[in-house]
């Protein structure tokens, strides 16, 4: 099977983009195929796959897709092939591709499994994306590297457990998924380990469900910022900087409760691939 592909990243959270406007190339986008593409040694290598597909075409394949007025839908899959509701770094890369390919105007509304999001190119290589409101819940425990922490349960379309630690090294290698409460997160969870650098300035590591430790997580940065703002008693609107291993993200919590994520988005390669597996 031959098909076009691109490789992109947002703060080194990297993705394979699959242009498939009408769904005729990849159909149901089988999990085994996604996992093979994302494999770091046997495939192209990525934290996930972004299929670029029109919303009505995807709904013809998958009736569970939310109804949207957006023309384009970000069909996002984790590196293990599982679906995910939202990807904050991925949606900026997705928007950059569509805008630069002349397939959409700036700003662009994009459909996702977490609802519609609006992404704007800022003219300096960065993009800002609306991320919806945070669903702030209770706390539970997460465990890694022989240690346990209380973690704030925050949903950004997808689930997050935010734990504040003294040092990012406290989480250990993160080659194994941190333990979490399966009753709180029956479908798995992204776990963020966060330290405070200064007022309004955080640093973070993240283990993403279905992908492992990644260099960045956009929804995770939003969850971390919200958890910190709550703990700090910050008044909205307010903005925090979140440092991740792959770069820097900005999170603004607006007065109306909407979160906006800002950061770079890059397309680094493209081509035609003949998949032999």
C-alpha distance (Angstrom), angle and dihedral (degrees) to the residues before:
residue distance angle dihedral
X1 . . .
X2 3.81 . .
X3 3.79 121.2 .
X4 3.82 141.1 152.9
X5 3.78 119.6 -98.4
X6 3.78 140.9 174.0
X7 3.79 134.2 -161.6
X8 3.79 121.0 -141.3
X9 3.76 142.2 156.4
X10 3.78 143.5 -163.2
X11 3.82 111.5 -149.9
X12 3.83 87.1 -19.6
X13 3.81 93.7 -55.9
X14 3.81 92.3 130.7
X15 3.77 134.4 -153.8
X16 3.78 143.7 -177.5
X17 3.81 109.5 -131.8
X18 3.79 117.3 -150.7
X19 3.83 114.0 -164.8
X20 3.80 104.3 -149.1
X21 3.80 106.3 149.1
X22 3.79 98.2 175.9
X23 3.81 99.2 26.6
X24 3.79 93.3 -115.8
X25 3.83 95.5 120.9
X26 3.79 102.4 51.8
X27 3.79 105.3 16.2
X28 3.81 110.0 -174.1
X29 3.84 90.1 1.3
X30 3.78 96.2 -128.8
X31 3.83 116.4 -129.8
X32 3.81 92.0 -129.4
X33 3.80 90.9 57.3
X34 3.81 92.6 48.3
X35 3.80 91.7 48.8
X36 3.81 90.8 49.5
X37 3.82 92.4 50.5
X38 3.81 91.2 49.2
X39 3.80 96.2 46.9
X40 3.81 108.8 118.3
X41 3.82 94.7 -140.8
X42 3.80 106.3 23.3
X43 3.81 98.9 37.8
X44 3.79 142.4 25.2
X45 3.79 90.5 -70.3
X46 3.81 125.2 -126.7
X47 3.79 145.4 145.8
X48 3.79 89.4 -115.9
X49 3.80 149.6 -23.1
X50 3.81 126.4 -101.0
X51 3.79 112.7 -161.1
X52 3.80 110.3 -159.4
X53 3.79 103.0 -145.7
X54 3.78 137.7 149.0
X55 3.79 111.9 -103.4
X56 3.81 95.3 -125.1
X57 3.81 90.9 50.5
X58 3.79 92.6 51.4
X59 3.80 91.7 47.1
X60 3.81 88.7 55.5
X61 3.81 86.9 58.3
X62 3.82 97.9 37.3
X63 3.81 117.9 26.7
X64 3.82 91.5 -167.7
X65 3.82 92.0 71.6
X66 3.83 110.2 116.6
X67 3.79 117.5 -105.9
X68 3.79 110.2 -103.5
X69 3.79 139.5 169.7
X70 3.82 89.0 -143.4
X71 3.79 116.2 110.7
X72 3.81 94.2 -145.3
X73 3.79 128.8 50.7
X74 3.81 126.7 -160.5
X75 3.80 103.4 -135.1
X76 3.82 96.4 -165.3
X77 3.79 124.3 -170.1
X78 3.80 128.8 -176.8
X79 3.79 120.5 -124.3
X80 3.82 91.1 -95.5
X81 3.81 90.6 56.0
X82 3.80 97.0 -104.3
X83 3.79 119.8 131.7
X84 3.80 122.5 -111.5
X85 3.76 129.7 -161.7
X86 3.79 99.2 -131.9
X87 3.81 144.5 -1.2
X88 3.80 119.0 -164.6
X89 3.79 96.7 -166.9
X90 3.77 93.0 40.5
X91 3.78 95.5 53.1
X92 3.81 91.1 57.6
X93 3.82 90.5 52.2
X94 3.80 89.2 45.2
X95 3.81 91.1 52.8
X96 3.79 93.3 46.7
X97 3.80 90.7 54.9
X98 3.81 94.0 49.0
X99 3.81 94.6 45.8
X100 3.80 95.6 45.4
X101 3.82 91.7 44.7
X102 3.80 89.4 55.5
X103 3.80 92.0 -117.7
X104 3.81 95.6 118.8
X105 3.79 141.7 20.2
X106 3.79 125.6 -116.7
X107 3.02 116.8 -76.8
X108 3.78 101.0 36.9
X109 3.79 132.5 -168.3
X110 3.80 112.3 -139.3
X111 3.78 127.1 -168.4
X112 3.81 118.2 -131.6
X113 3.78 135.9 170.1
X114 3.81 86.7 -102.2
X115 3.81 92.9 53.2
X116 3.79 136.1 -89.5
X117 3.80 119.3 -31.7
X118 3.82 128.9 -169.2
X119 3.81 118.7 -141.1
X120 3.80 125.2 -169.4
X121 3.80 128.8 -168.8
X122 3.79 108.5 -131.7
X123 3.81 95.9 -157.6
X124 3.80 95.7 -116.2
X125 3.80 100.7 79.2
X126 3.79 92.3 -85.8
X127 3.78 127.5 106.7
X128 3.79 131.2 -158.7
X129 3.79 121.2 -146.1
X130 3.77 130.8 -171.0
X131 3.79 108.3 -126.6
X132 3.79 103.9 -171.5
X133 3.78 122.8 -120.8
X134 3.78 126.0 -48.6
X135 3.80 118.3 -108.3
X136 3.81 100.0 -143.5
X137 3.78 114.1 -160.5
X138 3.80 136.1 162.4
X139 3.79 132.9 -65.3
X140 3.77 135.3 -91.8
X141 3.79 137.8 169.6
X142 3.78 128.7 -87.1
X143 3.79 124.1 -171.0
X144 3.80 132.2 -158.2
X145 3.78 136.6 151.9
X146 3.81 91.1 12.4
X147 3.81 93.2 -57.3
X148 3.79 135.5 102.2
X149 3.80 132.3 -145.7
X150 3.76 136.9 -178.5
X151 3.80 109.0 -111.6
X152 3.79 131.3 -160.7
X153 3.80 113.8 -125.3
X154 3.81 108.6 -133.9
X155 3.79 125.4 165.9
X156 3.80 119.8 -153.2
X157 3.78 93.9 174.9
X158 3.81 82.9 -66.0
X159 3.84 124.6 54.4
X160 3.81 125.4 -95.3
X161 3.80 135.7 -177.1
X162 3.82 110.3 -160.2
X163 3.81 116.9 -160.4
X164 3.81 123.1 -176.6
X165 3.80 112.2 -142.7
X166 3.79 135.3 -179.6
X167 3.80 94.1 -124.4
X168 3.82 130.9 12.0
X169 3.81 88.2 -130.2
X170 3.82 88.8 65.4
X171 3.82 88.9 82.6
X172 3.81 91.2 62.4
X173 3.79 123.9 -147.9
X174 3.84 96.0 -31.2
X175 3.79 89.3 -147.3
X176 3.80 84.7 134.1
X177 3.78 123.6 51.2
X178 3.81 113.2 -100.7
X179 3.77 113.7 -108.3
X180 3.78 115.8 -105.7
X181 3.79 139.2 174.9
X182 3.83 105.5 -85.3
X183 3.80 91.1 -159.0
X184 3.81 89.9 60.5
X185 3.81 94.8 39.9
X186 3.82 108.0 25.6
X187 3.82 91.7 164.5
X188 3.80 95.4 45.7
X189 3.79 130.2 -98.2
X190 3.79 144.6 -122.4
X191 3.80 108.1 -117.7
X192 3.81 119.5 -151.7
X193 3.80 122.5 -163.2
X194 3.80 108.0 -160.1
X195 3.80 136.8 -172.9
X196 3.79 127.9 -173.6
X197 3.80 113.9 -118.8
X198 3.81 97.4 178.1
X199 3.77 138.7 -40.0
X200 3.81 106.9 -39.6
X201 3.80 91.4 -0.8
X202 3.81 123.5 107.2
X203 3.80 137.1 174.4
X204 3.79 121.0 -151.8
X205 3.78 146.6 -174.4
X206 3.79 120.9 -166.3
X207 3.78 139.3 -163.4
X208 3.80 108.5 -157.3
X209 3.78 121.7 -153.5
X210 3.77 109.4 -113.4
X211 3.82 94.0 13.7
X212 3.83 110.4 50.4
X213 3.79 123.8 -138.1
X214 3.79 109.4 -9.5
X215 3.78 132.0 -169.6
X216 3.78 91.0 -116.2
X217 3.80 143.8 -3.5
X218 3.79 121.0 -159.9
X219 3.80 98.1 -163.5
X220 3.81 87.0 44.0
X221 3.80 91.3 54.0
X222 3.80 88.4 52.5
X223 3.81 91.5 49.1
X224 3.81 91.5 48.1
X225 3.80 92.2 49.4
X226 3.80 92.2 48.5
X227 3.82 91.7 49.5
X228 3.80 90.5 49.8
X229 3.81 93.7 46.2
X230 3.80 90.5 51.1
X231 3.81 91.2 49.6
X232 3.81 90.5 46.3
X233 3.79 93.8 48.6
X234 3.80 88.8 -125.6
X235 3.78 118.0 -179.8
X236 3.78 117.8 -131.6
X237 2.93 133.0 -83.5
X238 3.76 94.6 53.0
X239 3.81 136.6 140.8
X240 3.80 130.7 -147.1
X241 3.80 131.0 -170.3
X242 3.79 116.0 -132.8
X243 3.80 118.9 -162.1
X244 3.80 114.7 -155.3
X245 3.82 128.1 179.0
X246 3.81 89.2 -99.0
X247 3.80 99.5 48.1
X248 3.79 142.9 -71.2
X249 3.80 132.6 -41.4
X250 3.78 131.1 -172.3
X251 3.80 122.8 -143.5
X252 3.80 123.4 -167.4
X253 3.80 120.9 -170.6
X254 3.78 104.3 -157.2
X255 3.79 126.6 -147.7
X256 3.83 90.5 -107.8
X257 3.82 91.4 55.7
X258 3.81 96.0 -104.7
X259 3.80 115.9 134.3
X260 3.80 121.6 -142.9
X261 3.81 121.3 -160.6
X262 3.81 120.0 -159.3
X263 3.78 130.2 -172.6
X264 3.79 146.2 111.4
X265 3.78 126.5 -57.8
X266 3.79 123.7 -167.4
X267 3.79 137.4 -176.1
X268 3.80 107.3 -152.7
X269 3.82 105.8 172.2
X270 3.78 143.0 9.3
X271 3.76 137.5 178.9
X272 3.76 149.6 127.0
X273 3.79 114.9 -74.3
X274 3.77 129.0 -157.6
X275 3.80 102.9 -156.5
X276 3.79 109.8 -149.6
X277 3.82 101.8 -178.6
